[in-house]
Amino acid sequence: MSILKDETIAKVEQELDGWEYLSELPETWHGFTKRLIHKPIEDCYDIFAYESAALHKSATAYFHEETHEYKLRIKIGLIELCRIEFITADFSVFEHLLRAQLEQLLCDLAVFNPKSISSIVRDKEVLTWEAGRELPEELAGFTLFIRPEYPFKINNGSYIIIDYVDFSLESNVTFYYNIYRDEFFSEARIWNIPDVNYDFDSNTLPELEEKMQRYLVPRLQEVRRRAEKEAAERAAREARRQTEAKQEEAEPQEEV
């Protein structure tokens, strides 16, 4: 259920009424398909999105109740974040930002852009890391979705450098490098709920490589085991719900 205030919904819908920019946007753009949403979802009013199921990536324009600002969030695999360069409380400014930057953002989502990578990341030799090039495409049932040769810049000086994902379980194990802390670290998601682990914290690639050799497969196996357990519990709950619903339907109705 939406937690947007009625006055917020009215404000946004009034500003969106007759918005010509939406009709100007192409139906498909750099491998992404446009979807008009116009719908309150929790504390956001989602306006439109460009999505690619094949790439497991999307970009969504929305209004955020908490900050009373228009924003753009992107999704790369299971990882979702707000792009700070699109944040504004002014609707006309938001349109200007979209016109100026949305196409390039979609290009960068579709195809790796070397210009997006900081010299600090290059000097750290992440892109040329030999062990990174040798990572298996499949490991413990997870697929290598992002590799060190093609890191992806996110917020606060962090880059995704490795991402092993199982989309069917909405679970992953992700490795990051932060240029401000000069640190490699990892985080998992189990059914899209973050799960922190400090076993991989490192300051150099050799250190990270040693820890990955020791801990990566066990960590992937742990995440899979917990995700599959949750899936089984969800299925059992749903089976019970359906059984109870059928029993209620089968019970004779009292005559009035």
C-alpha positions as CSV (number, residue, x, y, z in Angstrom):
1,M,0.0,0.0,0.0
2,S,1.2,3.5,-0.9
3,I,2.4,5.7,2.0
4,L,2.5,8.8,-0.2
5,K,0.3,11.6,1.1
6,D,-2.7,12.4,-1.0
7,E,-1.5,16.0,-1.5
8,T,1.8,14.7,-2.8
9,I,0.1,12.4,-5.3
10,A,-2.0,15.3,-6.5
11,K,1.0,17.6,-6.8
12,V,3.0,15.1,-8.9
13,E,0.1,14.2,-11.1
14,Q,-0.7,17.9,-11.7
15,E,2.9,18.5,-12.8
16,L,2.9,15.4,-15.0
17,D,-0.4,16.3,-16.7
18,G,0.3,16.9,-20.4
19,W,4.1,16.4,-20.0
20,E,5.3,16.5,-23.6
21,Y,8.7,15.1,-22.8
22,L,7.2,11.7,-22.1
23,S,5.7,11.4,-25.6
24,E,9.0,12.6,-27.1
25,L,10.9,9.7,-25.5
26,P,11.5,6.8,-27.9
27,E,9.8,3.5,-27.2
28,T,13.2,1.7,-27.4
29,W,16.5,3.4,-26.6
30,H,19.9,1.7,-26.7
31,G,18.5,-1.7,-26.0
32,F,16.0,-0.5,-23.3
33,T,12.2,-0.4,-23.6
34,K,10.1,2.5,-22.2
35,R,7.4,1.7,-19.7
36,L,5.0,4.4,-18.5
37,I,4.1,3.7,-14.8
38,H,2.3,6.7,-13.2
39,K,1.8,4.8,-10.0
40,P,2.5,5.4,-6.2
41,I,4.7,2.6,-4.9
42,E,5.4,2.7,-1.2
43,D,7.0,6.1,-0.5
44,C,7.7,6.8,-4.2
45,Y,5.6,7.9,-7.2
46,D,7.1,6.1,-10.2
47,I,6.7,8.0,-13.4
48,F,8.4,6.0,-16.2
49,A,11.2,3.5,-16.7
50,Y,13.6,2.2,-19.3
51,E,14.1,-1.5,-18.8
52,S,16.0,-4.4,-20.3
53,A,15.2,-7.9,-19.1
54,A,18.1,-9.3,-21.1
55,L,20.6,-7.0,-19.5
56,H,19.0,-7.2,-16.0
57,K,19.2,-3.4,-15.9
58,S,16.8,-0.4,-15.7
59,A,16.4,3.3,-15.0
60,T,13.3,4.7,-13.3
61,A,12.2,8.3,-12.9
62,Y,10.2,8.9,-9.7
63,F,9.2,11.4,-7.0
64,H,10.4,10.6,-3.5
65,E,8.0,11.5,-0.6
66,E,10.7,11.4,2.1
67,T,12.8,14.2,0.5
68,H,10.1,15.8,-1.8
69,E,12.4,15.5,-4.7
70,Y,12.4,14.1,-8.2
71,K,15.0,11.4,-8.7
72,L,16.3,8.7,-11.0
73,R,17.2,5.2,-9.7
74,I,19.1,2.6,-11.6
75,K,19.1,-1.1,-11.2
76,I,22.1,-3.3,-12.2
77,G,21.3,-6.9,-11.5
78,L,20.0,-6.9,-8.0
79,I,21.7,-3.7,-6.9
80,E,19.5,-0.5,-7.0
81,L,20.7,3.0,-6.3
82,C,19.7,6.6,-6.8
83,R,21.8,8.7,-9.2
84,I,22.6,11.9,-7.3
85,E,23.2,14.0,-10.5
86,F,19.4,13.8,-11.2
87,I,18.1,14.9,-7.8
88,T,16.0,18.1,-7.7
89,A,12.9,19.4,-6.2
90,D,12.1,21.5,-9.3
91,F,10.1,19.6,-12.0
92,S,11.4,21.8,-14.8
93,V,15.0,21.2,-13.7
94,F,14.3,17.5,-13.6
95,E,13.2,17.5,-17.2
96,H,16.3,19.5,-18.1
97,L,18.5,16.9,-16.4
98,L,16.8,14.0,-18.1
99,R,17.1,15.7,-21.5
100,A,20.8,16.4,-20.9
101,Q,21.9,13.1,-19.3
102,L,19.4,10.2,-19.6
103,E,20.6,9.0,-23.0
104,Q,24.2,8.8,-21.9
105,L,23.2,7.0,-18.8
106,L,21.4,4.4,-20.8
107,C,24.4,4.0,-23.1
108,D,26.6,3.5,-20.0
109,L,24.2,0.9,-18.7
110,A,24.2,-1.0,-22.0
111,V,27.9,-0.8,-22.8
112,F,30.9,-0.4,-20.6
113,N,32.2,3.2,-20.7
114,P,35.9,3.4,-19.9
115,K,35.6,7.1,-19.3
116,S,33.4,6.4,-16.3
117,I,36.4,4.8,-14.5
118,S,38.5,6.9,-12.1
119,S,42.3,7.0,-12.6
120,I,42.5,5.7,-9.0
121,V,40.8,2.5,-10.0
122,R,43.1,2.2,-13.0
123,D,46.2,2.8,-10.9
124,K,44.9,0.1,-8.6
125,E,45.1,-2.2,-11.6
126,V,41.6,-3.5,-11.1
127,L,40.9,-3.6,-14.9
128,T,44.0,-5.6,-15.6
129,W,43.9,-7.9,-12.6
130,E,45.0,-11.3,-13.8
131,A,43.1,-13.3,-11.2
132,G,40.0,-11.2,-12.1
133,R,40.3,-12.3,-15.7
134,E,40.4,-16.0,-14.6
135,L,37.2,-15.9,-12.5
136,P,34.9,-18.7,-13.6
137,E,31.7,-17.8,-15.4
138,E,29.7,-20.1,-13.1
139,L,30.5,-20.9,-9.5
140,A,28.3,-22.7,-6.9
141,G,25.3,-22.1,-9.1
142,F,25.9,-18.3,-9.4
143,T,26.7,-16.5,-12.7
144,L,29.4,-13.9,-13.1
145,F,27.4,-10.8,-13.9
146,I,30.0,-8.1,-13.4
147,R,33.8,-8.7,-13.8
148,P,36.8,-6.6,-12.8
149,E,37.6,-5.8,-16.5
150,Y,34.3,-3.8,-16.6
151,P,33.7,-2.3,-13.2
152,F,30.6,-0.2,-12.6
153,K,30.6,3.1,-10.8
154,I,28.0,3.6,-8.1
155,N,27.8,6.2,-5.3
156,N,30.1,7.5,-2.6
157,G,33.3,6.6,-4.5
158,S,32.5,2.9,-4.8
159,Y,32.7,0.6,-7.8
160,I,31.2,-2.8,-8.3
161,I,34.1,-5.0,-9.5
162,I,32.7,-8.5,-9.1
163,D,29.1,-9.7,-8.9
164,Y,28.1,-13.3,-8.8
165,V,24.3,-13.6,-9.1
166,D,21.5,-16.1,-9.1
167,F,18.5,-14.2,-10.4
168,S,16.1,-17.1,-9.7
169,L,16.8,-16.8,-6.0
170,E,17.3,-13.0,-6.1
171,S,20.6,-13.6,-4.3
172,N,24.2,-12.5,-5.0
173,V,27.7,-12.0,-3.7
174,T,29.2,-8.6,-4.7
175,F,32.7,-7.2,-4.4
176,Y,33.3,-3.4,-4.3
177,Y,36.3,-1.1,-4.3
178,N,36.0,2.3,-2.6
179,I,38.5,5.0,-3.9
180,Y,38.2,7.1,-0.7
181,R,38.9,4.4,1.8
182,D,41.2,2.5,-0.6
183,E,39.5,-0.7,0.4
184,F,38.0,-3.8,-1.2
185,F,34.9,-5.2,0.5
186,S,32.0,-7.6,-0.1
187,E,28.3,-7.8,0.6
188,A,25.7,-10.4,-0.2
189,R,22.0,-10.3,-0.9
190,I,19.7,-13.2,0.1
191,W,16.3,-12.7,-1.5
192,N,17.4,-9.1,-2.0
193,I,18.1,-8.5,1.7
194,P,21.7,-7.3,2.3
195,D,23.9,-9.6,4.3
196,V,27.3,-8.2,5.4
197,N,30.4,-10.2,5.7
198,Y,33.9,-8.9,6.6
199,D,36.0,-11.9,5.5
200,F,37.0,-10.2,2.2
201,D,38.0,-6.7,3.5
202,S,41.4,-5.9,1.9
203,N,43.6,-3.0,0.8
204,T,45.4,-4.7,-2.1
205,L,44.4,-7.0,-4.9
206,P,46.9,-9.8,-3.8
207,E,45.2,-9.7,-0.3
208,L,41.8,-9.9,-1.9
209,E,42.8,-12.7,-4.2
210,E,44.1,-14.7,-1.2
211,K,40.9,-14.2,0.7
212,M,38.7,-15.1,-2.3
213,Q,40.6,-18.3,-2.8
214,R,39.9,-19.2,0.8
215,Y,36.4,-17.9,1.3
216,L,34.6,-17.3,-2.0
217,V,33.2,-20.7,-2.7
218,P,32.1,-21.3,1.0
219,R,30.4,-17.9,1.0
220,L,28.6,-18.6,-2.3
221,Q,27.5,-22.0,-0.9
222,E,26.3,-20.4,2.3
223,V,24.3,-17.8,0.5
224,R,22.7,-20.4,-1.8
225,R,21.9,-22.7,1.2
226,R,20.1,-19.8,3.0
227,A,18.3,-18.6,-0.1
228,E,17.1,-22.1,-0.9
229,K,15.9,-22.6,2.7
230,E,14.0,-19.3,2.5
231,A,12.5,-20.4,-0.9
232,A,11.4,-23.7,0.6
233,E,9.8,-22.0,3.6
234,R,8.0,-19.6,1.3
235,A,6.7,-22.4,-0.8
236,A,5.5,-24.2,2.4
237,R,3.7,-21.1,3.6
238,E,2.0,-20.7,0.2
239,A,0.9,-24.3,0.2
240,R,-0.6,-24.0,3.6
241,R,-2.4,-20.9,2.6
242,Q,-3.9,-22.5,-0.4
243,T,-4.9,-25.6,1.6
244,E,-6.6,-23.4,4.2
245,A,-8.4,-21.4,1.5
246,K,-9.7,-24.7,-0.1
247,Q,-10.9,-25.9,3.3
248,E,-12.8,-22.7,3.9
249,E,-14.4,-23.0,0.5
250,A,-15.4,-26.6,1.2
251,E,-17.0,-25.9,4.6
252,P,-20.8,-25.9,4.4
253,Q,-22.4,-22.5,4.7
254,E,-24.8,-22.0,7.6
255,E,-28.4,-21.4,6.5
256,V,-29.8,-18.1,7.4
